[in-house]
Amino acid sequence: MATANQNPENIGFPMAQVVNFTTTNLSNGDPFVEPHTVSGPSGSFNVPVSAINIGNNKIVIPLTSNTSTGANFLKLHLPQPNSSTFYVTFCVKNRAMQDGYYDYTTGIPSDYRTDLRTFTRDGSGLIPSGGATYVKTLVFQVIGLDTNVTSAAVQYMVKFSAVFAGAGTGGSFPGVAGSFLA
Amino acid sequence: MGYIPSADTVYAVAYLTETGRAYLFDDNGSRFDVNGDDLFEITKFTLSDTDTNYQTILNLSTGEVPDVTGKSEGCLKTTANYVQTNLLAFVFDDTPTNVEYSTDLDGDILLIKEGDLPNKSAGENPPAPILVLGEGPFTFNPGGIN
């Protein structure tokens, strides 16, 4: 029997990163309670992002070109029906799980960290001698499900950053994960 | 279907159910719920033609409510205390069209720093994989079946 992941709400920060959405009725300034729906992701400048829909309202993004069992992924939990909450969790493909991916709850293993740094660095070139911080951006849009005013859609971004030491300082070269600085 | 005369004044006649009358006269304090909401307030209506029986020329008498099923030709008073739930209904739409969506993020950016993610504890291990037929290194012996 397949195993269920913990609810992201129960996993908690930082292993479950959360975004909450709200709607304001501009006619009277009051909040309007409604569920929300998210579209995306795309990369910066609308660069496509490799993403796989799994189950209901969940997307996984492979950190590397490997998508087989044991490979590392990001999992995006889009707002469920009657929900205004978006989560990011860190998972590994695992057939024993109900949705096919195991969400880490206490931390990430070293191979996951390496893959996440590679994903974040996104094939950038030689690291400067002074080191560098690389950022990978995923872009989403959200609207209210009931109000459905697409012209008022708000864009939000999930950014992953990693710090790399520079070459000549014990740091890294292209394709090689650098040492952690901060 | 309805007929609107050409006269200046148009009358609309409403018939209340037993429950509606109880709410109207606040029978035993029934009109307001625990939240103070007025239960007599009209919140739904139907555009379906539930209050006309073309098989009779009689008008409804005061207090009578038509047969909502439309299957009883001579019946005018059938729903003494009935909550109608299965007909197409329309709720007064108070959904705003002038809205602003927002997130609880600073600058609408969720920044996840790799360095802020802890190392996995030794006690956390994903479940052992389930053996799936067709994935294993199976071999087939073509001479095995006689």
Interface residues (C-beta under 8 A of the other chain):
Chain A: A2 T3 P14 M15 Q17 V19 N20 F21 T22 T23 T24 N25 L26 S27 F32 H36 T69 V88 F90 V92 N94 R95 A96 M97 Y102 Y104 T105 T106 G107 I108 P109 S110 Y112 R113 L116 R117 T120 V142 I143 G144 D146 T147 V149 A152 A153 V154 Q155 Y156 M157 V158 K159 F160 S161 A162 V163 F180 L181 A182
Chain B: T95 P96 T97 N98 V99 E100 Y101 S102 T103 D104 L105 D108 I109 L110 L111 I112 K113 E114 G115 D116 L117 P118 N119 K120 S121 G123 E124 P126 P127 A128 P129 I130 V132
